[in-house]
Every structure is written in C-alpha cells, then in structure tokens.
Amino acid sequence: MRILLLAPLGFLLSGCLARTAVDIVTLPVRVVSAGVDAVTTSQAEADQRRGRELREAEEREGREARRREREQRRRARAESEPERDEGPQRR
C-alpha cells in the first residue's frame, strides 16, 4: 500500500527536480538578457525620450516668451504713465 502511494510521489519529485535544474541552467541567460535590456535603448524608447525633451523645451520657451511679454508691458506702462509726485515739495 505504501509503495502505491510513494510511486506517484517519486514522479512528481523528479519533475520538480528537473524544473529546478532548468531554472538553474537558464538563470545566467535571463540575468544577462535583463542587463542588456537595461543598458540598451530601443528605437521606440529613444523616440519617446526625444519627444519628451522637445515638448519640455517648447514649454520652457513658452514660459520665457510670456515672461518677456509681461516685462515689456510693465515697461511700456511705466513709460506711458507720468511720474507721480511724492507730495508737495517743500523749499
């Protein structure tokens, strides 16, 4: 009776050992491929990065242009307004 119960257990154990052996053998290959993937950049990733950089540069240029326009308006307003006296001058 015990032999009948232990026989399937032996087959299951051998499959488990085989799977472990395959995992051990393929581990270096998976580690190297993960390292290569981390180091290299695909064309799609490069395109995304370049697009992001261009978008950020355009946003910076837009902010700078708005800042320059505000400064120009402030200067034009200051030049067009007469200078205010601080009050009656005493002699």
C-alpha positions in Angstrom: 0.0 0.0 0.0 2.8 2.4 0.9 4.6 1.6 -2.4 1.4 2.6 -4.3 1.3 6.0 -2.6 5.1 6.6 -2.9 5.4 5.8 -6.6 3.4 8.9 -7.9 5.3 11.0 -5.3 8.6 9.9 -6.9 7.5 11.1 -10.4 6.3 14.4 -9.0 9.6 14.9 -7.2 11.7 14.1 -10.3 9.7 16.6 -12.3 10.3 19.2 -9.6 14.0 18.5 -9.6 14.1 18.7 -13.4 12.3 22.0 -13.4 14.8 23.3 -10.7 17.7 22.2 -12.9 16.3 24.0 -15.9 15.8 27.1 -13.8 19.4 27.0 -12.6 20.8 26.5 -16.1 18.7 29.3 -17.6 19.2 31.8 -14.8 22.5 33.2 -16.2 20.9 33.7 -19.6 18.0 35.6 -18.1 20.3 37.8 -15.9 22.4 38.7 -19.0 19.4 39.5 -21.1 17.9 41.6 -18.4 21.2 43.5 -18.1 21.3 44.1 -21.9 17.7 45.3 -21.9 18.5 47.7 -19.1 21.6 49.1 -20.9 20.3 49.3 -24.4 17.5 51.7 -25.6 15.0 50.6 -28.2 14.1 53.0 -31.0 10.6 53.5 -29.6 12.1 54.5 -26.2 14.6 56.8 -27.9 11.7 58.4 -29.9 9.6 58.9 -26.7 12.5 60.4 -24.8 13.3 62.8 -27.7 9.6 63.8 -28.0 9.5 64.5 -24.2 12.7 66.6 -24.4 11.2 68.6 -27.3 7.9 69.2 -25.5 9.7 70.3 -22.4 11.9 72.7 -24.4 8.8 74.2 -26.1 7.2 74.6 -22.7 10.3 76.4 -21.3 10.4 78.7 -24.4 6.7 79.5 -24.0 7.2 80.4 -20.3 10.1 82.6 -21.2 8.2 84.3 -24.0 5.3 85.0 -21.6 7.7 86.4 -19.0 9.3 88.7 -21.6 5.9 89.9 -22.8 4.9 90.7 -19.2 8.1 92.7 -18.7 7.6 94.6 -21.9 4.0 95.5 -20.9 5.2 96.6 -17.5 8.0 98.8 -19.0 5.6 100.3 -21.6 3.0 101.1 -18.9 5.7 102.6 -16.7 6.9 104.8 -19.6 3.5 105.9 -20.6 2.3 106.9 -17.1 3.5 110.2 -15.8 5.8 110.0 -12.9 3.9 110.6 -9.7 5.0 113.2 -7.2 5.6 112.1 -3.7 3.6 115.0 -2.4 4.1 118.7 -2.3 7.7 119.6 -2.3 9.0 121.8 0.4 11.5 124.6 -0.2 
